[in-house]
Amino acid sequence: QVQLVESGGGLVQAGGSLRLSCVASEAIFRFNIVGWYRQAPGKQRELVATRTYVGNIDYADSVKGRFTISTDNVKSTVDLQMNNLKPEDTAVYYCNVRRVFPAKDYWGQGTQVTVSS
C-alpha cells in the first residue's frame, strides 16, 4: 500500500509563501501522474498542479505564475511552492499520485493552508 504524508501547511498573510511537501512510501517515478489538489469548505476538490512521468506540468489557471510543482526522486517527494498567496487559496491541500495500469489512485491525509487578509 502506498502512503502519502503531506506537511508544510499553515497560516500566512496574503502575499506570503508556503512550501508543501508530500513524502511517498514508494518512488515517485513509479507513478504516471503526481500532483496536488485542494478542497475548500463547501466546494469540490480541484486540481492545483500535476506533473506526469515525462515531465509535463499542468496548473490551475488560478495559480499559474504563483505556484510551482516539483518532484525529487531521491527523496520520494512531490513539493508545491506557493508564492503570493491569496485568501482564496485557503483550503485543505491533498497530495495525489496515480498509476494508470493497474489503475490506482493514492491520496494523502491533507494539510491545511489558511491565508488571511
C-alpha positions in Angstrom: 0.0 0.0 0.0 1.3 3.4 -1.0 1.2 6.0 1.8 1.5 9.8 1.3 2.2 12.2 4.1 1.8 16.0 3.5 3.4 18.7 5.5 4.1 22.4 5.3 0.7 23.8 5.7 -0.1 26.7 8.0 -1.5 30.2 8.4 0.0 33.0 6.4 -0.9 36.5 5.4 -1.9 37.4 1.9 1.2 37.8 -0.2 3.2 35.3 1.8 4.6 31.9 0.8 4.4 28.3 1.9 6.1 25.2 0.6 4.1 21.9 0.8 5.9 18.6 0.8 4.5 15.2 0.1 6.6 12.2 1.1 5.6 8.9 -0.7 6.4 5.5 0.6 7.3 4.4 -2.9 9.5 6.1 -5.5 7.7 8.9 -7.4 8.8 7.6 -10.8 6.6 4.5 -10.3 3.5 6.7 -10.8 2.3 8.1 -14.1 1.0 11.4 -12.6 1.6 13.1 -9.3 0.3 16.3 -8.0 -1.7 18.4 -5.6 -5.4 19.1 -5.2 -7.2 21.3 -2.8 -10.7 21.5 -1.3 -12.2 24.5 0.3 -15.2 24.2 2.6 -18.4 23.7 0.6 -16.6 23.3 -2.6 -15.5 20.5 -4.9 -11.9 19.2 -4.8 -10.0 20.8 -7.6 -6.7 20.3 -9.3 -3.9 22.6 -8.3 -0.9 21.2 -10.2 0.1 17.9 -11.7 3.3 16.5 -13.2 3.5 13.5 -15.5 6.2 10.9 -15.6 7.6 12.5 -18.7 7.7 16.0 -17.1 4.5 17.6 -18.5 3.1 20.0 -15.9 -0.4 21.4 -15.6 -1.5 24.2 -13.3 -4.9 25.5 -12.5 -5.4 28.9 -14.1 -5.9 30.5 -10.7 -2.4 29.5 -9.5 -0.3 29.9 -12.7 2.7 32.1 -12.1 2.4 31.8 -8.3 2.7 28.0 -7.6 5.4 25.6 -8.7 5.3 21.9 -8.5 8.4 19.8 -8.4 9.5 16.2 -7.6 12.5 14.6 -6.1 13.1 11.0 -7.0 15.8 10.5 -4.4 13.7 11.9 -1.5 10.4 10.5 -3.0 8.7 13.8 -2.6 6.2 15.9 -4.5 6.6 19.5 -3.5 4.5 22.6 -4.1 6.0 26.0 -3.7 3.2 28.6 -3.2 4.1 32.3 -3.6 2.0 35.4 -3.4 -0.8 33.5 -1.6 -4.3 34.9 -1.7 -7.2 34.3 0.7 -8.9 32.3 -2.0 -6.1 29.8 -1.8 -7.4 28.8 1.7 -8.2 25.1 1.5 -7.1 21.6 2.6 -4.4 20.6 0.2 -4.0 16.9 -0.8 -1.2 15.1 -2.4 -2.1 12.6 -5.1 -0.2 10.0 -7.1 -1.7 7.9 -9.9 -0.8 4.7 -11.6 -2.6 4.1 -14.9 -2.1 0.3 -15.1 -3.1 -1.2 -12.8 -5.3 1.8 -12.4 -4.9 3.2 -8.9 -5.1 6.5 -7.1 -3.5 7.3 -3.7 -4.2 10.3 -1.5 -2.6 11.9 1.4 -4.4 12.9 4.5 -4.4 16.6 3.6 -2.7 19.7 5.1 -4.5 22.9 5.9 -3.5 26.1 4.2 -5.1 29.3 5.5 -4.4 32.7 4.0 -5.6 35.7 5.9 -6.3 39.2 4.6 
